[in-house]
Amino acid sequence: MSAHRKWLDAISDNIANVNTATPAGQDMFREKYVTVAEGAETPGVYVTGVRESTAEGRLVYEPEHPYADENGYVQYPNVDLGDQMSMLILAQRGYQANAAVIDRAKTSYEAALQIGRS
C-alpha cells in the first residue's frame, strides 16, 4: 500500500509540473519514476527509490515568453500527460484494492471475535 502511495505522489508531481517552464541554462523538472523490489522477509513489494527521467525536455517556440532562449524556444519537461493519467488510474486501483483487502480482513477478525463472545 505504501508503494502505491509513493507512486501516486510521484505521478502528482509529474502532472503538477507538466507545463513548468525552465529558464535557459537551469535544470528543468524531470519526470519521476518509483522503483520497487520484491520483499525478502514479507510478501509484497517495497519502494527502493525514486528515479528521475533522463529524457531531454521539449522545446516550444514562444518568443514572447520571459524564459525564451535567444532563438525564442522555452524548455518544458518531457512529461506525457496521457501516460501520467493512465498510471494514475492504475495506482489508484491498486491502492483501492489494498484498502479493500484490509477492510475485509478487519471484518473477518471482528467476526472471529464475535464467535468467542457467543
N, C-alpha and C positions, 0 to 999 in steps of 0.2 A: 504494500500500500504506500509505503514511503517512496518507493521508486516511481510510482505513478504521480505522486505529489510533486516530486522533483522534476519529472518530465513536464508536468503542467506548468510549473514555474518557468522552465526554460522556454517552452512554447509561448507563454505570456510575454516574456522578454522579447522574443523574436517578433511577435506580432506588434508589440508596442513600438518597436524600433524599425519597422519595415520602411518607413518614409523619413528616417532621421538622416538629414544631410550632414556631410562632414566637410569642414573647411579643407582646402587643398593642403597637403603636407601633414595632416593629422591622421592618427589612427581612427579608422571607422569602426562602427559596431560590427561585430562578427556573429553570424548565426551560431546558436548554442545547441549542442547535442549532449544528451545524458548517456553515459556508458554504464552498463550493468554487468554483473557477473553472477554465476550460479553460487548460491550459498553452500559452503562446505559442511558446516555444522547443522544448519537448519534448512528446511526446504524453501524454495523460492529464490529470489534474486536480491542483490543489494547494489546500491549505487557505488560505482568505483570512481566516478568523477564526471566533470562537465567539460567537454571539449569545445573549442571554437572552430568554426569553418575556416579553411584556408583559401576559399574562393575569393577572387577579386570582386570588388564592388561593381555595381552597374553605373555607367556614366550616362547622365541625362543632359541633353543640351538645354540649358536655361541661362542664357547670358545675363539676364536681369537679376538673378539670384545673388545674394550677398556672398555666398560660398563658391561661386563660379570661379574656375581657374582662368588663366589668360586666354584660353580657347572657348570659354563660355560653357564648360561642362561642370556639372555638380556630381559628386560621388555619393551614391546611396548604397546601403548594404545589399548584398545579393541574397535576399530572403524572398522565397516564393510564398505568397500569402495562401494560395490554394493548397500547397503542401502542408503548410502550418495548420490550416483549418482541418485538413484530413487527419493529421497527427493529433490535433486537439480532440477530435471525436474519439479516436482510438484510446487516448489517455483517459478521457472522461469515462468511457465504457469500462475500461479496466479498473478504474478507481471505484465506480459504482458496483461492479461485480464483487470486488473485495469487501466493500461495505455490506453488500447483501449477505455474503458468507458469514461475516462477523455477526450480523443481526440474526441469522438463522442459528448460529452456534449459541448465541445468547438465549434464544427461545428454547433450544434443546436443553441447555443447562438449567433454565428455570423450570422446565417440565420435569426434569430429573429430580430437582429439589422438591417438587410438589409430591412426587411418588413417596418420598420418605416421610412426608407430613401426613399422608392419608392413613 
